[in-house]
Amino acid sequence: MITLLLLFGVVAVALPLVTRFAGRGVFLVGALVPAGAFVHALMVAPAVLAGGDVTESLPWVPELDLALAFRMDVLSWVLTLVVTGVGALVFVYCSRYFRRDEEGLGRFSGILLAFAGAMYGLVLADDVYLLFVFWEATSVLSYLLIGHYTARKTSRGAALQALLVTTLGGLVMLVGLVILAVTAGTSSISALLDAPPEGGLVVAGVLLILVGALSKSAIFPFHFWLPAAMAAPTPVSAYLHAAAMVKAGIYLIARMAPGFADSPGWRETLVVLGVITMLIGGWTALRQSDLKLMLAYGTVSQLGFLTIVVGWGTRDAALVGLALLLAHALFKSTLFLVVGIVDHRAGTRDLRRLSGLGREAPILAVITALALASMAGLPPLLGFVAKEGVLTALLEATTESPLAWVALGGIVIGSVLTVAYSCRFFWGAFCRKKDVEQVRPVTESPGFLVAPAILGASGLVLGLLAPLVDGWLAGYAEQFEPVAHPYHLALWHGLEPALAISAFTILAGGALFWQRSRVEAFQSRFSGGVSAANSYWASMRFIDRLAARTTSLTQRGSLPFYLGVIFLVFVAVTGVALALNRSWPTEIRPWDYPAQAAIGLVMIIAAFAATRAGKRYQAVVLVGVTGSGMAVLFALQGAPDLALTQILVEVVTLVAFVLVLRRLPARLGEKHGSVHRVRRALLGSAVGILIAVIAVVALGARTGLPISLEWPELAYEGGHGRNVVNVAIVDMRAWDTMGELSVIIAAATGVASLIFISGRANNLPRMPRRKAREDIAVRLRASAESGPDGRSSWLFAGRTLAPRNRSILLEVVARLLFHSMIVVSVYLLFAGHNAPGGGFAGGLVAGLALVARYLAGGRFELGAAAPIDAGKLLGTGLALAVGTALVPLFFGVEALTSTFFEAEIWLFGHVEFVTSTIFDVGVYLVVIGLTLDVLRSLGAEVDRQQEEEAEAVKS
């Protein structure tokens, strides 16, 4: 089962590629996968029908006792046959339904197969969380299928409506599943049903699960999304809305019924909502002139029927409910496929424009008659067998439960409506009508009829083999409380009350159809009023207006406003939490060393001075004082790694700020002066005081020893290093570091995309050293013609700068220190495993070396100093980190597991190498790439834009 599930996914991804070569034949290729799953289900049938379960399990999250657990019992076996069998036939049908030039054919085939795989996993899942994953996957994939015609507004709206309704119900269902799993202490569905938990919380959980099931199966008040989904291609309706997706909710009810049918509110909820749905769907179906919409509302009605029976929760109702589910899948998928053929052949689905099609397409008419007879409950079809069983089961239940009378009455009236719209469907599609021109259908391939013919005939064959079907389905019914005289499926039970009721529904339905003109006139009087669909759209319009109003109030384009809102919420929420706090520290230690107080005082003074600074650069430097003070505090606390990294980050940040400030006014408030200063000061003070209080409370709240005390031993024994900080970054917490590397790359890309105007191509001179010299020499000669400044050039591109921007001292320092800084950065990289340093600190030092070259010589000097694209450095660094994570998997150990090698090497002596150093090299390259990308975007690209602006002014 797991292999087949993987096959669904792999082939679904491959189908869009296959479409380029196979065209419409891609559907025949896709049909092989559900057909294979269908054959597999038939092969394991003897074991399943004998009372055994076919199970497979693969560990998922062992720490939480979660597994990819699959189980095939009788219920899931029947649903598997429906999902895969109907799915395979729908794929065959699609190969004739779509045109050869259909847009998005490959995408559609891949999504349809992925949906079939999701349904296959859903009906086999034996874990509540795994069930939910497949449940939501079907919602997302159905959204894509319903919205296949992306250019049509109705298609997009229907897809979104179905997604919102089913996803919302699924989220509610998830809460119920979690409640059951936590209460029972297991997420296994089979274990939950074997020993159902009890209590008020469980009742609430069960009702929440029913919300998900009812929304998925379009039960009132969620029924409106299904008719709207008819905007999808007809094969989607035949599969999703007849045999697969809408059956998911019915399946979940049937799955949970053995354990929770007697739960308070279960039976009452399902019967009442099922009856309402059946009546609304049947009554509305009678009003439709579009054959597909008639089937859609008929499907809503039949789903209400199934909900009543499957949810009743007795042995006999379970048996006939499963038979009815099977019958419904067969006849309703047949009818949807027939509508697709009628539409193709006649060019319309409007019964008011169809006439005489039965004579032109007699085989199609026979297939339709078989399916409609099963839906109306006529012998000898499977629908009749199931309907007789339903009536018998509910008649017997009326002696014990008054609710059975409600269910029975609703089903009788709904069955009358079903017979009426079944007759109307056949009359509208195939019969001759006065004043309507006879249809002259387009000739279609006989292969178009294969799928509906097989499905329609299956209902007849299974009806004739009712005792055999009874043996197949009895295994599910045996999960319920046994009865003295169990019911068995059969084509003839003799003259009994159920037969009389069935005959009444057929005659009454026929009479209703006969008087269709009067019925239509009566219905037209009640065409208005409130509907669930109108309520949905009214809600959506209200949400849109509310969103627009909220956006206009809050999204003003003002950064101070956004920060103010964030800080206000933070102060309000966290302040309330602190006010309710009862575990305040009993003592506070102001400092460990007097120097800490002095450093803190300097940081406070710098912070206040920053708020009073009049110039931007002055404010940036003062803000940097607080970061530098933090570095000193780290050093005093015995954390040289953190101190080194902090001071390097402060320097790089200062450079980045300086680069940005070049494009901003020199003085603060020159263009946009500060307003509401008092409010801002009060809010800022509140945030600062609150954070200080939080720090004190958090530090004083610890009652046990911190886990950090064990880190030195873990770093030495597990990570083979003495630098705890570096070993944590590249080994013990390497997953976090890998995520941070991804964030760094995203940040670099974001900065570059904001700066580069025409494209993100690298504009720095990427050329050999000799060619760089020649290019710069040309610029030097041009500079000499305008008047040399008489100063020698220590850097390649120094003379390319304007004399007022040159600093010979800076050029000399950059030239003398560059190579030394690169060597130091490499030393920090490789020494960081046992001494202060590491890839992050080493990368920052190398980045500062590039910063020095750029500040001294400009963008051309940066191109000569770093003859490699920043993106390649970022990508290579991330690839090394990911590779370090993946390689251990090939040796049968967990990802990111490190090992070390040691040897005696001549001249070097005893040498040790830890594989996590490769990960650190990746960090090193990513940090250099980030610095280089910032320099080339905020630095070189801004320089280039300024040069172009200056030339434009001169010209």
HELIX and SHEET records of a PDB file:
HELIX    1   1 ILE A    2  ALA A   22  1                                  21    
HELIX    2   2 GLY A   23  GLY A   25  5                                   3    
HELIX    3   3 VAL A   26  MET A   43  1                                  18    
HELIX    4   4 ALA A   45  LEU A   49  1                                   5    
HELIX    5   5 PRO A   62  LEU A   64  5                                   3    
HELIX    6   6 VAL A   74  TYR A   97  1                                  24    
HELIX    7   7 LEU A  105  LEU A  124  1                                  20    
HELIX    8   8 VAL A  128  ILE A  146  1                                  19    
HELIX    9   9 LYS A  153  ALA A  184  1                                  32    
HELIX   10  10 ILE A  189  ASP A  194  1                                   6    
HELIX   11  11 GLY A  200  LYS A  216  1                                  17    
HELIX   12  12 TRP A  225  ALA A  228  1                                   4    
HELIX   13  13 ALA A  229  ALA A  231  5                                   3    
HELIX   14  14 THR A  234  LEU A  240  1                                   7    
HELIX   15  15 MET A  245  PHE A  260  1                                  16    
HELIX   16  16 TRP A  266  ALA A  285  1                                  20    
HELIX   17  17 LEU A  291  VAL A  310  1                                  20    
HELIX   18  18 ARG A  315  ALA A  346  1                                  32    
HELIX   19  19 LEU A  351  ARG A  353  5                                   3    
HELIX   20  20 LEU A  357  GLU A  360  1                                   4    
HELIX   21  21 PRO A  362  ALA A  376  1                                  15    
HELIX   22  22 LEU A  382  ALA A  397  1                                  16    
HELIX   23  23 LEU A  403  PHE A  430  1                                  28    
HELIX   24  24 PRO A  446  LEU A  449  5                                   4    
HELIX   25  25 VAL A  450  LEU A  464  1                                  15    
HELIX   26  26 ALA A  466  ALA A  477  1                                  12    
HELIX   27  27 PRO A  497  TRP A  514  1                                  18    
HELIX   28  28 ARG A  516  SER A  524  1                                   9    
HELIX   29  29 ALA A  532  THR A  554  1                                  23    
HELIX   30  30 LEU A  559  ALA A  579  1                                  21    
HELIX   31  31 PRO A  594  ARG A  612  1                                  19    
HELIX   32  32 ARG A  616  LEU A  636  1                                  21    
HELIX   33  33 PRO A  640  LEU A  661  1                                  22    
HELIX   34  34 ARG A  677  GLY A  700  1                                  24    
HELIX   35  35 ILE A  707  GLU A  710  5                                   4    
HELIX   36  36 TRP A  711  GLU A  717  1                                   7    
HELIX   37  37 VAL A  724  VAL A  727  1                                   4    
HELIX   38  38 ALA A  728  MET A  732  3                                   5    
HELIX   39  39 ALA A  734  ILE A  755  1                                  22    
HELIX   40  40 ARG A  769  GLU A  785  1                                  17    
HELIX   41  41 GLY A  798  THR A  800  5                                   3    
HELIX   42  42 PRO A  803  ASN A  805  5                                   3    
HELIX   43  43 ILE A  808  ALA A  831  1                                  24    
HELIX   44  44 GLY A  839  ALA A  865  1                                  27    
HELIX   45  45 ALA A  870  LEU A  886  1                                  17    
HELIX   46  46 VAL A  887  PHE A  891  5                                   5    
HELIX   47  47 SER A  916  VAL A  934  1                                  19    
HELIX   48  48 LEU A  935  GLU A  941  3                                   7    
HELIX   49  49 VAL A  942  LYS A  954  1                                  13    
SHEET    1   A 2 VAL A  54  VAL A  61  0                                        
SHEET    2   A 2 LEU A  66  MET A  72 -1                                        
SHEET    1   B 2 PHE A 900  ILE A 905  0                                        
SHEET    2   B 2 GLY A 909  VAL A 914 -1                                        
END                                                                             
